Amino acid sequence: MSYITYIPIENERVLAQHQEYTLTNYRLIQFDRGSRTSVSLPLHIIKEYKLTPNSAMFKVTNGIVNLVGALPKREEMRAALGLREFERLNMGGQRKICEVSGVPCIHPDHPYNRWISVGFHRPFSRHFYQTFAWLKGEEVFTYYPESFILTNYRLYQMDAKTKKLFIFPLHMIETFESRGDKIKIKATSGKFEMRGRVPRQDHMITVWQTRAWSNNPPEHLDWLIRPFSYIVPHHPLSQYEISDSARVETTFRATETTQDVEASASAAGASTVFVKPVIKDKCTHCGAPMSWEQIDWTGPDQYACPACASTHRVDYIRM
């Protein structure tokens, strides 16, 4: 007896089939034993994946999908992704696949959207993915069930001692120290200390030094602490709608990995990182001298030249 119901869409072909999954040239339809639901995953949003005989992790454009059950064989998954038949689809075709699959349709021009929340998630993770918005370019770097989610933009942390939830946008963090089951953070909003499973110090350093959030407009960084329900009325997604006939350029290829995104707490690389902000001595646009007393602040880590108003970004150097 099959655990899933497969309804084909236009030009879709079945490549492999099992009572718990159907793999086509456009998507994977899988019965997830963890959530006891049928999950439909479009192939064009998969960036990275790890397969075992009875579980799988898929890193997609807007989140993580965990599946438990009888999964496709590795060679079947490689073959389906290698065909890349979804590249022939325009925006309307990809949108249709996402709508049939029940997942958000993400276009490269969308400044934000929903996180994907299908598959097996613990209540802690599901609350984050269903409550907060995904921002353009944001990726899950590592996480630990019921304890923390570290993306390249923010840290979502549960304090095991007080049972409180915290969100720390990385651009607001000044210093941090992660050691064992404790993390100390000094942010622009104050000092915090949390206990429980916490990100490793070397992982925090990696995402913090990458400064991936710098590619977003400063006004969008406020969305990192806002619920999705708050952002939509102020910045409706409808204003970013893309024509169904528009071509979509896929900039990545799905790769198979042996690395785990799920992590455990560790004392590896534990040390305190101290930094100080630095501004340019003179404007690179007009050559005018600049000092802390003269510049105008235009964002959390952006300032403007007093002479020509050109914006610059603060540099942080380790002390």
Backbone as CSV, one residue per row, in Angstrom:
resi,resn,N_x,N_y,N_z,CA_x,CA_y,CA_z,C_x,C_y,C_z
1,MET,0.840,-1.189,0.000,0.000,0.000,0.000,0.882,1.249,0.000
2,SER,0.554,2.200,-0.866,1.332,3.432,-0.954,0.886,4.408,0.129
3,TYR,1.866,5.111,0.717,1.566,6.087,1.761,1.307,7.467,1.181
4,ILE,1.538,7.644,-0.116,1.390,8.963,-0.739,0.435,8.894,-1.915
5,THR,-0.122,10.045,-2.249,-0.976,10.177,-3.427,-0.262,11.092,-4.409
6,TYR,0.002,10.582,-5.607,0.749,11.351,-6.598,-0.190,11.832,-7.696
7,ILE,-0.262,13.147,-7.872,-1.042,13.756,-8.947,-0.058,14.500,-9.846
8,PRO,0.186,14.003,-11.065,1.203,14.624,-11.932,0.773,15.990,-12.440
9,ILE,1.766,16.832,-12.724,1.515,18.119,-13.363,2.075,18.056,-14.782
10,GLU,1.850,19.089,-15.545,2.220,19.106,-16.967,3.711,18.827,-17.170
11,ASN,4.009,17.897,-18.067,5.378,17.517,-18.455,6.167,16.837,-17.344
12,GLU,5.493,16.375,-16.310,6.192,15.693,-15.217,6.282,14.203,-15.506
13,ARG,7.451,13.627,-15.248,7.686,12.205,-15.497,8.202,11.534,-14.228
14,VAL,7.711,10.335,-13.940,8.173,9.584,-12.780,9.488,8.885,-13.124
15,LEU,10.503,9.113,-12.279,11.819,8.516,-12.497,12.062,7.315,-11.576
16,ALA,11.522,7.373,-10.364,11.679,6.272,-9.412,10.475,6.283,-8.481
17,GLN,10.075,5.079,-8.047,8.864,5.006,-7.231,8.994,3.928,-6.161
18,HIS,8.402,4.211,-5.004,8.413,3.314,-3.852,7.116,3.594,-3.100
19,GLN,6.737,2.720,-2.197,5.491,2.970,-1.475,5.559,4.215,-0.585
20,GLU,6.795,4.678,-0.251,6.933,5.870,0.581,7.446,7.086,-0.190
21,TYR,7.798,6.945,-1.452,8.249,8.128,-2.195,8.007,7.965,-3.683
22,THR,7.899,9.092,-4.364,7.861,9.170,-5.822,8.815,10.284,-6.231
23,LEU,9.795,9.948,-7.063,10.786,10.917,-7.523,10.550,11.196,-8.998
24,THR,10.329,12.463,-9.331,10.069,12.846,-10.719,11.165,13.789,-11.208
25,ASN,11.015,14.265,-12.436,11.977,15.212,-12.996,11.809,16.618,-12.424
26,TYR,10.741,16.855,-11.633,10.493,18.165,-11.062,10.510,18.205,-9.529
27,ARG,10.204,17.072,-8.870,10.059,17.124,-7.412,10.191,15.742,-6.780
28,LEU,10.354,15.763,-5.463,10.353,14.551,-4.660,9.101,14.585,-3.786
29,ILE,8.267,13.565,-3.903,7.097,13.423,-3.049,7.408,12.299,-2.071
30,GLN,7.472,12.624,-0.791,7.983,11.699,0.219,7.049,11.633,1.428
31,PHE,6.778,10.411,1.916,6.063,10.276,3.180,7.083,10.411,4.307
32,ASP,6.862,11.401,5.169,7.775,11.655,6.275,7.222,11.007,7.543
33,ARG,7.938,10.011,8.048,7.481,9.310,9.249,7.575,10.190,10.490
34,GLY,8.481,11.162,10.476,8.647,12.028,11.636,7.426,12.882,11.908
35,SER,6.887,13.509,10.865,5.713,14.368,11.013,4.425,13.674,10.617
36,ARG,4.540,12.456,10.075,3.385,11.678,9.597,2.626,12.445,8.524
37,THR,3.371,13.108,7.650,2.764,13.868,6.564,3.448,13.523,5.244
38,SER,2.782,13.855,4.152,3.357,13.702,2.819,3.991,15.030,2.418
39,VAL,5.274,14.997,2.078,6.026,16.210,1.760,6.365,16.221,0.275
40,SER,6.104,17.338,-0.386,6.459,17.509,-1.792,7.545,18.580,-1.871
41,LEU,8.711,18.203,-2.399,9.872,19.095,-2.416,10.316,19.369,-3.852
42,PRO,10.162,20.603,-4.351,10.622,20.932,-5.711,12.135,20.784,-5.821
43,LEU,12.597,20.191,-6.899,14.037,19.965,-7.062,14.795,21.268,-7.308
44,HIS,14.125,22.263,-7.894,14.858,23.472,-8.273,15.255,24.339,-7.081
45,ILE,14.739,24.046,-5.873,15.122,24.855,-4.708,16.189,24.166,-3.856
46,ILE,16.594,22.936,-4.225,17.582,22.195,-3.436,18.988,22.711,-3.749
47,LYS,19.724,23.091,-2.700,21.095,23.571,-2.859,22.111,22.529,-2.386
48,GLU,21.730,21.767,-1.363,22.640,20.792,-0.777,21.796,19.714,-0.104
49,TYR,22.297,18.483,-0.080,21.506,17.425,0.555,22.418,16.331,1.090
50,LYS,21.894,15.615,2.077,22.576,14.455,2.635,21.560,13.333,2.771
51,LEU,21.850,12.185,2.167,20.929,11.045,2.163,21.509,9.877,2.939
52,THR,20.664,9.245,3.765,20.970,7.947,4.356,19.790,7.046,4.026
53,PRO,19.895,5.745,4.261,18.774,4.852,3.910,17.439,5.212,4.567
54,ASN,17.470,5.833,5.758,16.200,6.111,6.441,16.040,7.557,6.914
55,SER,16.872,8.469,6.432,16.698,9.879,6.773,17.392,10.740,5.728
56,ALA,16.997,12.003,5.697,17.596,12.928,4.724,17.519,14.348,5.252
57,MET,18.508,15.152,4.870,18.520,16.575,5.143,18.688,17.301,3.808
58,PHE,17.782,18.223,3.520,17.873,19.033,2.311,18.009,20.493,2.715
59,LYS,19.104,21.125,2.287,19.249,22.563,2.472,18.717,23.221,1.208
60,VAL,17.649,23.988,1.349,17.013,24.622,0.191,17.206,26.131,0.277
61,THR,16.695,26.845,-0.706,16.894,28.290,-0.773,16.496,28.986,0.511
62,ASN,15.382,28.579,1.097,14.839,29.279,2.262,14.661,28.364,3.469
63,GLY,15.673,27.542,3.772,15.598,26.763,4.992,16.137,25.352,4.881
64,ILE,15.702,24.528,5.839,16.127,23.142,5.970,14.895,22.244,5.961
65,VAL,14.986,21.125,5.241,13.908,20.121,5.249,14.496,18.808,5.739
66,ASN,13.974,18.294,6.847,14.390,17.000,7.385,13.303,15.966,7.120
67,LEU,13.703,14.812,6.615,12.754,13.741,6.314,13.211,12.447,6.957
68,VAL,12.254,11.675,7.442,12.531,10.377,8.054,11.664,9.338,7.365
69,GLY,12.270,8.228,6.946,11.521,7.171,6.269,12.384,6.470,5.239
70,ALA,11.751,5.762,4.317,12.463,5.098,3.229,12.713,6.121,2.129
71,LEU,13.958,6.547,1.983,14.318,7.620,1.052,14.795,7.067,-0.290
72,PRO,14.779,7.899,-1.341,15.335,7.467,-2.631,16.799,7.077,-2.503
73,LYS,17.239,6.185,-3.363,18.658,5.820,-3.392,19.475,7.015,-3.862
74,ARG,20.737,7.044,-3.451,21.587,8.187,-3.785,21.734,8.361,-5.293
75,GLU,21.847,7.229,-6.016,21.994,7.336,-7.470,20.711,7.837,-8.128
76,GLU,19.553,7.518,-7.536,18.284,8.025,-8.069,18.196,9.540,-7.886
77,MET,18.617,10.008,-6.730,18.564,11.446,-6.457,19.549,12.192,-7.350
78,ARG,20.743,11.640,-7.524,21.735,12.274,-8.390,21.212,12.388,-9.826
79,ALA,20.566,11.324,-10.298,20.055,11.314,-11.671,18.960,12.363,-11.860
80,ALA,18.046,12.467,-10.909,16.946,13.428,-11.020,17.465,14.859,-11.015
81,LEU,18.408,15.139,-10.119,18.967,16.488,-10.049,19.883,16.783,-11.235
82,GLY,20.532,15.744,-11.759,21.426,15.924,-12.891,20.706,16.266,-14.182
83,LEU,19.454,15.838,-14.321,18.683,16.156,-15.528,18.446,17.660,-15.656
84,ARG,18.198,18.310,-14.518,17.958,19.756,-14.471,16.901,20.207,-15.473
85,GLU,15.836,19.408,-15.614,14.767,19.773,-16.546,13.969,20.974,-16.056
86,PHE,14.075,21.273,-14.768,13.364,22.436,-14.237,13.947,23.741,-14.768
87,GLU,15.164,23.716,-15.335,15.757,24.941,-15.885,14.995,25.450,-17.102
88,ARG,14.225,24.573,-17.725,13.429,24.998,-18.892,12.183,25.770,-18.479
89,LEU,11.821,25.705,-17.209,10.594,26.338,-16.751,10.784,27.840,-16.552
90,ASN,9.746,28.603,-16.882,9.770,30.028,-16.574,9.236,30.231,-15.157
91,MET,9.060,31.488,-14.759,8.634,31.770,-13.395,7.271,31.148,-13.102
92,GLY,6.379,31.169,-14.072,5.050,30.597,-13.876,5.113,29.093,-13.627
93,GLY,5.994,28.393,-14.358,6.147,26.952,-14.169,6.687,26.602,-12.798
94,GLN,7.706,27.357,-12.353,8.261,27.095,-11.028,7.264,27.453,-9.929
95,ARG,6.487,28.522,-10.159,5.488,28.906,-9.168,4.432,27.821,-9.025
96,LYS,4.035,27.215,-10.154,3.022,26.163,-10.114,3.513,24.957,-9.310
97,ILE,4.777,24.575,-9.520,5.341,23.438,-8.774,5.358,23.734,-7.275
98,CYS,5.745,24.957,-6.913,5.778,25.326,-5.493,4.377,25.346,-4.891
99,GLU,3.408,25.863,-5.633,2.041,25.913,-5.112,1.466,24.513,-4.928
100,VAL,1.725,23.615,-5.896,1.258,22.237,-5.767,1.949,21.557,-4.589
101,SER,3.209,21.918,-4.350,3.980,21.310,-3.273,3.671,21.915,-1.910
102,GLY,3.017,23.073,-1.892,2.693,23.716,-0.627,3.888,24.376,0.043
103,VAL,4.834,24.895,-0.766,6.013,25.575,-0.224,6.090,26.977,-0.829
104,PRO,6.765,27.934,-0.156,6.889,29.286,-0.712,7.656,29.283,-2.030
105,CYS,7.217,30.132,-2.944,7.918,30.285,-4.219,8.853,31.491,-4.098
106,ILE,10.149,31.234,-4.191,11.154,32.288,-3.990,11.748,32.710,-5.321
107,HIS,11.733,34.014,-5.590,12.403,34.565,-6.768,13.652,35.300,-6.303
108,PRO,14.727,35.296,-7.101,15.961,35.984,-6.688,15.780,37.450,-6.324
109,ASP,14.707,38.090,-6.811,14.478,39.507,-6.520,13.644,39.736,-5.260
110,HIS,13.126,38.682,-4.639,12.327,38.842,-3.427,13.231,39.258,-2.259
111,PRO,12.954,40.384,-1.594,13.779,40.772,-0.447,13.495,39.939,0.797
112,TYR,12.320,39.313,0.831,11.972,38.437,1.941,10.876,37.482,1.490
113,ASN,10.632,36.474,2.292,9.538,35.538,2.040,9.396,34.676,3.292
114,ARG,8.668,33.596,3.174,8.524,32.667,4.295,9.653,31.640,4.289
115,TRP,10.005,31.156,5.480,10.866,29.990,5.578,10.059,28.763,5.157
116,ILE,10.727,27.756,4.641,10.059,26.495,4.362,9.884,25.768,5.700
117,SER,8.732,25.141,5.909,8.468,24.517,7.205,7.895,23.114,7.083
118,VAL,7.997,22.509,5.884,7.498,21.145,5.711,8.520,20.160,6.271
119,GLY,8.089,18.921,6.469,8.988,17.903,6.985,8.980,17.853,8.497
120,PHE,9.992,17.206,9.065,10.053,17.003,10.506,10.840,18.118,11.187
121,HIS,10.176,18.847,12.080,10.827,19.891,12.874,10.353,19.780,14.314
122,ARG,11.256,20.014,15.253,10.866,20.114,16.651,10.086,21.421,16.849
123,PRO,9.268,21.506,17.922,8.463,22.721,18.141,9.279,24.006,18.149
124,PHE,10.497,23.962,18.713,11.363,25.149,18.765,11.677,25.665,17.361
125,SER,12.116,24.756,16.493,12.473,25.142,15.123,11.235,25.541,14.330
126,ARG,10.154,24.770,14.481,8.938,25.077,13.724,8.415,26.469,14.080
127,HIS,8.505,26.856,15.349,8.057,28.182,15.766,8.858,29.274,15.053
128,PHE,10.163,29.089,14.956,10.995,30.082,14.267,10.635,30.175,12.792
129,TYR,10.545,29.026,12.122,10.298,29.023,10.681,8.901,29.538,10.327
130,GLN,7.926,29.315,11.187,6.562,29.745,10.884,6.271,31.168,11.356
131,THR,7.069,31.679,12.290,6.798,33.004,12.849,7.580,34.110,12.153
132,PHE,8.849,33.861,11.872,9.711,34.922,11.352,9.916,34.785,9.840
133,ALA,10.346,35.877,9.227,10.549,35.914,7.778,11.959,35.470,7.418
134,TRP,12.068,34.868,6.255,13.372,34.588,5.645,13.767,35.817,4.840
135,LEU,15.020,36.276,4.983,15.511,37.413,4.217,16.388,36.933,3.068
136,LYS,16.399,37.698,2.012,17.164,37.354,0.820,18.616,37.036,1.161
137,GLY,19.081,35.869,0.733,20.462,35.472,0.970,20.695,34.773,2.295
138,GLU,19.658,34.632,3.126,19.847,34.030,4.447,19.890,32.505,4.344
139,GLU,20.817,31.888,5.060,20.974,30.441,5.079,21.182,29.955,6.511
140,VAL,20.667,28.758,6.794,20.938,28.140,8.083,22.360,27.599,8.060
141,PHE,23.192,28.060,9.002,24.582,27.610,9.080,24.688,26.342,9.924
142,THR,24.069,26.367,11.099,24.036,25.194,11.964,22.894,25.369,12.960
143,TYR,22.456,24.265,13.563,21.369,24.341,14.542,21.446,23.141,15.469
144,TYR,20.737,23.229,16.585,20.606,22.102,17.493,19.147,22.052,17.915
145,PRO,18.474,20.885,17.759,17.031,20.799,18.046,16.685,21.326,19.435
146,GLU,15.681,22.163,19.495,15.133,22.722,20.739,16.064,23.702,21.444
147,SER,17.198,24.073,20.797,18.152,24.933,21.508,18.538,26.198,20.733
148,PHE,19.010,26.059,19.498,19.408,27.256,18.759,19.359,27.009,17.257
149,ILE,19.231,28.119,16.523,19.378,28.129,15.062,20.315,29.285,14.741
150,LEU,21.430,28.985,14.105,22.395,30.014,13.710,22.383,30.138,12.199
151,THR,21.964,31.302,11.703,22.017,31.575,10.269,23.174,32.537,10.007
152,ASN,23.374,32.872,8.754,24.431,33.840,8.436,23.997,35.278,8.707
153,TYR,22.754,35.467,9.246,22.253,36.797,9.586,21.950,36.968,11.079
154,ARG,21.622,35.870,11.788,21.144,36.008,13.168,21.294,34.715,13.945
155,LEU,21.185,34.862,15.272,21.190,33.722,16.180,19.850,33.695,16.909
156,TYR,19.165,32.564,16.838,17.902,32.342,17.553,18.212,31.344,18.646
157,GLN,18.149,31.770,19.905,18.678,30.976,21.016,17.656,30.806,22.138
158,MET,17.564,29.579,22.650,16.768,29.297,23.840,17.691,29.272,25.049
159,ASP,17.326,30.022,26.083,18.072,29.992,27.335,17.466,28.898,28.209
160,ALA,18.222,27.822,28.433,17.701,26.685,29.183,17.413,27.039,30.633
161,LYS,18.073,28.070,31.154,17.885,28.440,32.552,16.582,29.202,32.770
162,THR,16.320,30.196,31.936,15.121,31.031,32.108,13.980,30.622,31.196
163,LYS,14.246,29.698,30.236,13.248,29.249,29.251,12.753,30.408,28.385
164,LYS,13.639,31.366,28.129,13.299,32.500,27.274,13.955,32.341,25.910
165,LEU,13.320,32.925,24.885,13.850,32.903,23.527,14.477,34.256,23.201
166,PHE,15.621,34.216,22.535,16.332,35.442,22.153,16.642,35.406,20.662
167,ILE,16.594,36.585,20.031,17.069,36.743,18.650,18.157,37.814,18.659
168,PHE,19.319,37.452,18.117,20.431,38.387,18.028,20.807,38.580,16.566
169,PRO,20.430,39.704,15.936,20.982,40.010,14.612,22.493,40.142,14.729
170,LEU,23.231,39.492,13.854,24.687,39.467,13.995,25.318,40.841,13.840
171,HIS,24.675,41.739,13.088,25.260,43.066,12.907,25.170,43.914,14.184
172,MET,24.394,43.447,15.180,24.259,44.175,16.437,25.159,43.603,17.534
173,ILE,25.868,42.511,17.222,26.744,41.876,18.208,28.125,42.524,18.168
174,GLU,28.639,42.898,19.338,29.950,43.519,19.432,31.014,42.504,19.856
175,THR,30.754,41.734,20.921,31.672,40.674,21.347,30.851,39.468,21.777
176,PHE,31.483,38.302,21.762,30.805,37.081,22.187,31.840,36.086,22.675
177,GLU,31.377,35.184,23.544,32.211,34.101,24.036,31.325,32.882,24.244
178,SER,31.620,31.824,23.520,30.868,30.575,23.628,31.803,29.513,24.195
179,ARG,31.419,28.979,25.355,32.277,27.997,26.016,31.395,26.965,26.713
180,GLY,31.526,25.700,26.284,30.747,24.636,26.910,29.256,24.841,26.712
181,ASP,28.516,24.948,27.819,27.066,25.118,27.738,26.650,26.553,28.037
182,LYS,27.519,27.521,27.767,27.218,28.916,28.071,27.730,29.822,26.964
183,ILE,26.931,30.824,26.626,27.361,31.822,25.659,27.086,33.207,26.236
184,LYS,28.092,34.083,26.147,27.964,35.467,26.572,28.011,36.356,25.343
185,ILE,27.089,37.288,25.261,27.010,38.189,24.109,26.878,39.624,24.596
186,LYS,27.727,40.481,24.046,27.574,41.912,24.248,27.084,42.506,22.936
187,ALA,25.864,43.017,22.961,25.254,43.586,21.763,25.001,45.071,21.981
188,THR,24.554,45.732,20.946,24.265,47.160,21.055,23.107,47.419,22.014
189,SER,22.316,46.379,22.283,21.157,46.526,23.172,21.444,46.080,24.603
190,GLY,22.670,45.601,24.902,23.001,45.203,26.260,23.854,43.951,26.315
191,LYS,24.054,43.440,27.526,24.837,42.229,27.735,23.910,41.072,28.106
192,PHE,24.220,39.877,27.569,23.366,38.717,27.778,24.227,37.491,28.050
193,GLU,23.686,36.601,28.876,24.332,35.328,29.148,23.259,34.243,29.117
194,MET,23.475,33.221,28.285,22.491,32.140,28.125,23.171,30.798,28.313
195,ARG,22.395,29.863,28.830,22.912,28.520,29.088,22.118,27.483,28.308
196,GLY,22.725,26.320,28.128,22.110,25.235,27.369,22.994,24.847,26.196
197,ARG,22.424,24.258,25.202,23.143,23.970,23.971,23.320,25.265,23.199
198,VAL,24.551,25.626,22.911,24.839,26.905,22.256,25.750,26.669,21.056
199,PRO,25.814,27.617,20.112,26.703,27.453,18.949,28.164,27.409,19.382
200,ARG,28.978,26.702,18.629,30.409,26.668,18.883,31.028,28.032,18.587
201,GLN,32.099,28.324,19.287,32.767,29.610,19.111,33.271,29.786,17.679
202,ASP,33.856,28.729,17.094,34.391,28.867,15.738,33.270,29.070,14.723
203,HIS,32.094,28.497,14.971,30.957,28.725,14.075,30.479,30.173,14.174
204,MET,30.422,30.698,15.385,30.022,32.093,15.567,31.000,33.029,14.859
205,ILE,32.291,32.752,14.997,33.307,33.592,14.349,33.151,33.556,12.832
206,THR,32.894,32.366,12.288,32.772,32.217,10.834,31.645,33.070,10.270
207,VAL,30.437,32.955,10.842,29.304,33.705,10.287,29.431,35.192,10.586
208,TRP,30.018,35.527,11.723,30.135,36.937,12.093,31.149,37.650,11.206
209,GLN,32.270,36.985,10.900,33.289,37.623,10.066,32.889,37.676,8.598
210,THR,32.034,36.767,8.156,31.592,36.768,6.757,30.759,38.002,6.432
211,ARG,29.974,38.480,7.413,29.171,39.692,7.255,28.247,39.609,6.037
212,ALA,27.578,38.473,5.917,26.699,38.260,4.766,25.543,39.242,4.727
213,TRP,25.120,39.746,5.892,23.994,40.677,5.940,24.290,41.993,5.248
214,SER,25.557,42.278,4.971,25.938,43.554,4.364,25.350,43.740,2.974
215,ASN,24.910,42.657,2.338,24.344,42.753,0.992,22.900,43.233,1.004
216,ASN,22.297,43.349,2.187,20.915,43.803,2.299,20.867,45.290,2.643
217,PRO,19.845,46.009,2.174,19.693,47.417,2.561,19.557,47.528,4.081
218,PRO,20.131,48.553,4.702,20.075,48.695,6.165,18.658,48.649,6.722
219,GLU,17.684,49.215,5.978,16.312,49.243,6.498,15.684,47.849,6.560
220,HIS,16.229,46.891,5.784,15.697,45.535,5.804,16.201,44.743,7.010
221,LEU,17.296,45.174,7.627,17.859,44.430,8.753,16.932,44.443,9.959
222,ASP,16.043,45.429,10.028,15.053,45.471,11.112,14.106,44.277,11.032
223,TRP,13.948,43.710,9.846,13.039,42.572,9.670,13.541,41.325,10.391
224,LEU,14.821,41.289,10.762,15.374,40.107,11.416,14.724,39.837,12.767
225,ILE,14.150,40.855,13.389,13.505,40.664,14.690,11.994,40.845,14.607
226,ARG,11.477,41.033,13.404,10.039,41.256,13.228,9.346,39.977,12.766
227,PRO,8.148,39.680,13.296,7.388,38.539,12.788,6.982,38.765,11.333
228,PHE,6.799,37.689,10.620,6.361,37.772,9.229,5.050,38.553,9.124
229,SER,4.166,38.358,10.097,2.857,39.020,10.082,2.975,40.541,10.209
230,TYR,4.091,41.031,10.775,4.311,42.470,10.871,4.835,43.037,9.556
231,ILE,5.703,42.290,8.885,6.361,42.796,7.672,5.381,42.899,6.501
232,VAL,4.517,41.891,6.355,3.638,41.830,5.176,2.770,43.075,5.006
233,PRO,2.074,43.581,6.038,1.238,44.776,5.822,2.038,46.015,5.428
234,HIS,3.285,46.123,5.924,4.101,47.297,5.635,4.839,47.183,4.297
235,HIS,5.182,45.947,3.910,5.902,45.726,2.647,5.286,44.501,1.959
236,PRO,4.091,44.650,1.373,3.392,43.489,0.782,4.244,42.786,-0.269
237,LEU,4.223,41.451,-0.234,4.970,40.686,-1.231,4.432,40.915,-2.633
238,SER,3.170,41.345,-2.737,2.568,41.557,-4.060,3.318,42.606,-4.868
239,GLN,3.992,43.557,-4.206,4.731,44.594,-4.945,6.003,44.043,-5.582
240,TYR,6.397,42.817,-5.186,7.599,42.205,-5.751,7.253,41.066,-6.711
241,GLU,5.982,40.953,-7.093,5.562,39.861,-7.972,6.294,39.922,-9.313
242,ILE,6.650,38.742,-9.810,7.376,38.619,-11.072,6.453,38.002,-12.110
243,SER,6.536,38.474,-13.346,5.693,37.949,-14.419,5.909,36.449,-14.593
244,ASP,4.817,35.722,-14.851,4.910,34.275,-15.044,5.762,33.907,-16.259
245,SER,5.871,34.823,-17.217,6.641,34.524,-18.435,8.133,34.828,-18.270
246,ALA,8.521,35.397,-17.121,9.918,35.765,-16.907,10.791,34.525,-16.764
247,ARG,11.994,34.608,-17.309,12.951,33.522,-17.168,13.622,33.594,-15.802
248,VAL,13.930,32.443,-15.238,14.586,32.386,-13.935,15.960,31.766,-14.111
249,GLU,16.982,32.501,-13.710,18.351,32.021,-13.838,18.753,31.314,-12.548
250,THR,19.015,30.007,-12.626,19.448,29.246,-11.459,20.946,29.429,-11.273
251,THR,21.330,29.960,-10.110,22.737,30.299,-9.886,23.479,29.248,-9.074
252,PHE,22.838,28.141,-8.758,23.502,27.110,-7.950,23.128,25.729,-8.481
253,ARG,23.931,24.750,-8.129,23.667,23.356,-8.445,23.638,22.553,-7.154
254,ALA,22.674,21.678,-7.037,22.551,20.865,-5.826,23.770,19.961,-5.684
255,THR,24.332,19.934,-4.489,25.498,19.101,-4.223,25.202,18.157,-3.069
256,GLU,25.759,16.957,-3.155,25.605,15.983,-2.076,26.727,16.193,-1.074
257,THR,26.394,16.126,0.205,27.381,16.378,1.243,27.371,15.255,2.272
258,THR,28.465,15.139,3.007,28.545,14.190,4.113,28.534,14.932,5.443
259,GLN,28.495,16.282,5.368,28.523,17.092,6.579,27.128,17.227,7.174
260,ASP,27.058,17.331,8.498,25.801,17.554,9.194,25.618,19.038,9.450
261,VAL,24.406,19.543,9.157,24.078,20.913,9.524,23.698,20.949,11.000
262,GLU,23.053,19.858,11.461,22.718,19.768,12.874,24.000,19.568,13.668
263,ALA,24.165,20.349,14.722,25.413,20.323,15.479,25.125,20.176,16.959
264,SER,26.167,19.855,17.696,26.061,19.804,19.150,26.988,20.842,19.734
265,ALA,26.741,21.184,20.988,27.587,22.175,21.653,28.987,21.622,21.803
266,SER,29.958,22.509,21.729,31.352,22.089,21.840,32.184,23.239,22.363
267,ALA,33.239,22.902,23.024,34.138,23.950,23.521,35.235,24.255,22.527
268,ALA,35.155,23.671,21.334,36.217,23.861,20.342,36.354,25.322,19.967
269,GLY,37.592,25.764,19.967,37.862,27.136,19.541,37.330,28.183,20.489
270,ALA,37.107,27.825,21.748,36.501,28.769,22.685,37.472,29.882,23.038
271,SER,37.063,31.102,22.779,37.833,32.276,23.164,36.957,33.484,22.957
272,THR,37.291,34.573,23.596,36.517,35.792,23.438,37.062,36.587,22.260
273,VAL,36.167,37.077,21.425,36.576,37.882,20.280,36.240,39.341,20.570
274,PHE,37.254,40.184,20.610,37.060,41.608,20.823,37.336,42.332,19.504
275,VAL,36.464,43.262,19.180,36.630,44.012,17.936,36.402,45.488,18.213
276,LYS,36.869,46.313,17.296,36.577,47.737,17.389,36.201,48.250,16.004
277,PRO,35.243,49.189,15.932,34.832,49.739,14.642,35.847,50.753,14.137
278,VAL,36.019,50.786,12.832,36.978,51.700,12.205,36.302,52.350,11.001
279,ILE,36.516,53.657,10.827,35.999,54.340,9.649,37.166,54.798,8.779
280,LYS,36.868,55.152,7.534,37.906,55.604,6.608,38.390,57.006,6.985
281,ASP,39.665,57.271,6.721,40.231,58.601,7.006,39.715,59.641,6.032
282,LYS,39.475,59.207,4.785,38.943,60.133,3.788,37.971,59.402,2.878
283,CYS,37.076,60.154,2.297,36.042,59.596,1.421,36.666,59.069,0.131
284,THR,36.285,57.867,-0.275,36.820,57.276,-1.504,36.159,57.851,-2.749
285,HIS,35.097,58.643,-2.562,34.392,59.239,-3.707,34.881,60.655,-4.011
286,CYS,34.979,61.480,-2.942,35.365,62.873,-3.187,36.701,63.247,-2.550
287,GLY,37.246,62.367,-1.729,38.538,62.624,-1.115,38.504,63.495,0.116
288,ALA,37.324,63.912,0.577,37.221,64.781,1.742,37.607,64.022,3.015
289,PRO,38.270,64.678,3.963,38.634,64.003,5.219,37.384,63.678,6.033
290,MET,37.451,62.578,6.798,36.308,62.176,7.624,36.797,61.837,9.027
291,SER,35.969,62.157,9.997,36.279,61.825,11.388,34.986,61.413,12.073
292,TRP,35.120,60.813,13.261,33.936,60.360,14.002,33.000,61.529,14.320
293,GLU,33.554,62.714,14.515,32.731,63.864,14.873,31.954,64.419,13.680
294,GLN,32.452,64.174,12.462,31.849,64.815,11.284,30.845,63.933,10.539
295,ILE,31.006,62.622,10.604,30.177,61.735,9.780,28.725,61.726,10.251
296,ASP,27.821,61.367,9.324,26.400,61.207,9.632,26.055,59.722,9.531
297,TRP,25.402,59.187,10.570,25.047,57.763,10.567,23.765,57.549,9.782
298,THR,23.813,56.587,8.848,22.652,56.297,8.003,22.106,54.897,8.230
299,GLY,22.733,54.110,9.078,22.289,52.743,9.347,23.067,52.179,10.516
300,PRO,22.792,50.922,10.884,23.478,50.305,12.024,24.995,50.310,11.900
301,ASP,25.501,50.114,10.689,26.951,50.150,10.494,27.302,50.863,9.190
302,GLN,26.507,51.873,8.854,26.754,52.685,7.665,26.809,54.160,8.053
303,TYR,27.684,54.890,7.382,27.802,56.316,7.644,27.995,57.046,6.320
304,ALA,27.719,58.346,6.331,27.791,59.152,5.105,28.900,60.196,5.225
305,CYS,29.522,60.468,4.086,30.554,61.505,4.016,29.893,62.867,4.257
306,PRO,30.448,63.726,5.105,29.843,65.040,5.367,29.913,65.984,4.165
307,ALA,30.793,65.661,3.209,30.956,66.550,2.053,30.040,66.174,0.889
308,CYS,30.061,64.886,0.494,29.282,64.485,-0.702,28.129,63.543,-0.384
309,ALA,27.982,63.142,0.883,26.883,62.269,1.345,26.979,60.838,0.822
310,SER,28.116,60.460,0.246,28.296,59.065,-0.187,28.384,58.171,1.052
311,THR,27.770,57.000,0.968,27.721,56.119,2.135,28.901,55.146,2.147
312,HIS,29.345,54.815,3.339,30.423,53.854,3.555,30.001,52.902,4.665
313,ARG,30.647,51.765,4.730,30.330,50.784,5.757,31.466,50.710,6.776
314,VAL,31.093,50.615,8.031,32.083,50.514,9.105,32.853,49.200,8.966
315,ASP,34.160,49.248,9.162,34.981,48.033,9.208,35.228,47.671,10.669
316,TYR,35.246,46.358,10.943,35.530,45.890,12.289,36.838,45.116,12.261
317,ILE,37.742,45.452,13.145,39.013,44.750,13.211,39.134,44.093,14.580
318,ARG,39.750,42.909,14.601,39.932,42.188,15.844,41.060,42.837,16.655
319,MET,40.831,42.952,17.946,41.821,43.568,18.841,42.714,42.480,19.443
